[in-house]
Amino acid sequence: MPIVSPHGHTNAAWFAKNQPFPDPAELFVQPDHYIFRMLYSQGISLKELEIGQPEPKNPRKVWRIFASHYYLFRGTPTRLWLDFAFQELFGLEQRLAEETADLYFDTISEKLRTPAFFPRALYERFHLEVLATTDSPLDSLAAHKTIGESNWKARILPTFRPDPVVDPEFSGFAENVAKLGENTGEDTSTWAGYLNALRVTRVRFRKLGCTATDHGHPTARTANLSAVEAAELFRRVIAGTADSLQQELFRAQMLTEMARMSLDDGLVMQIHPGSARNHNRKLYERYGRDVGADIPMPTNYVDALRPLLDQFGNEHDLTIILFTLDESAYSRELAPLAGHYPCLTLGPPWWFHDSPEGMMRFRERVTETAGFYNTAGFNDDTRAFLSIPARHDVARRTDCAFLAKLVAEHRLEEDEALAVAQDLTYRLVKKVYRL
């Protein structure tokens, strides 16, 4: 069946420009925190991998480092995804290792220069029907506009990710909010103007096909302050005088505000909480965000979501997809919540749990309470474009293994299992993400 990829971090500019991908090191190693966090854990510095360099000086050297340490990925889902890409896309059947590093580098480099490996050709080869990117509200979305104005009929859609202008701890927060005001013509020094600027930006995203928002907050906490209280909190946050508790309260209020806006404009809301981001302070100061130093945390949903759910939980026209890095919440909190509230749906295993084992744990712990139809199918949530077919293949096989067990135990008829497999693969994700 076609691949629907409703949430991920690929770059729309790849498809707008449709130029050859760079060398193997830039394509596979340097953008992928799954890879370099493992290498870093074994003493390989990010400097050796040329992370953060505008242009790698010696990509072959970086690739050789990666190849000589490929054994580190034994048993990991990263190994599955990479082996799939190496064999299925590039026809490489010898295992990647120090001895085969140059063979891999040269073979991949040569094929990347051919039209069959340009971004648009790979999109079609992967049988992609929809591919969603994740975009800052400050992004011009120029690449999406270019794609839309071209003769290419693929669906590359933006996703509204407001973290830079709703998280007071985000670097440059006050400047980002001011920029949001400039872009929208709204006075973002006031609470009302700030909210209007966000609404205007959401309209701009929707015009380019956006169907969803995404929120990467540290916790799932929500709040429902009065307009006066919210305005005063906003004043403190913009002035830079809010303490850590007030900053968290502001994020909590903004989840509820985003739910209110979603009820108005129909955008599906995704909440990705529970990551202690940039845990390695020295790496963050040297290399910035997203360098593999994010660690899962225990996450509360029952109490955290109550203010939002008291306000909007019974709305049938609102869709909120919940994700977690805290697997202990699956059967205790998330499945019962999604199994009751009409607005809640469970997203698939995310990030550290995007693996055959993680996917099976998810189905085993969630299905008994929430069933299949309170879940959102699968999304790959990847920056690594070439891993998308492999990730969806793993998800489909794991779901089918779970369904086969139910059939073997006479808990499901075979025709029902076939229908569910197609729903989990294709129909549910299109329905939930309004695609």
Disulfide bonds with the S-S distance in Angstrom:
none
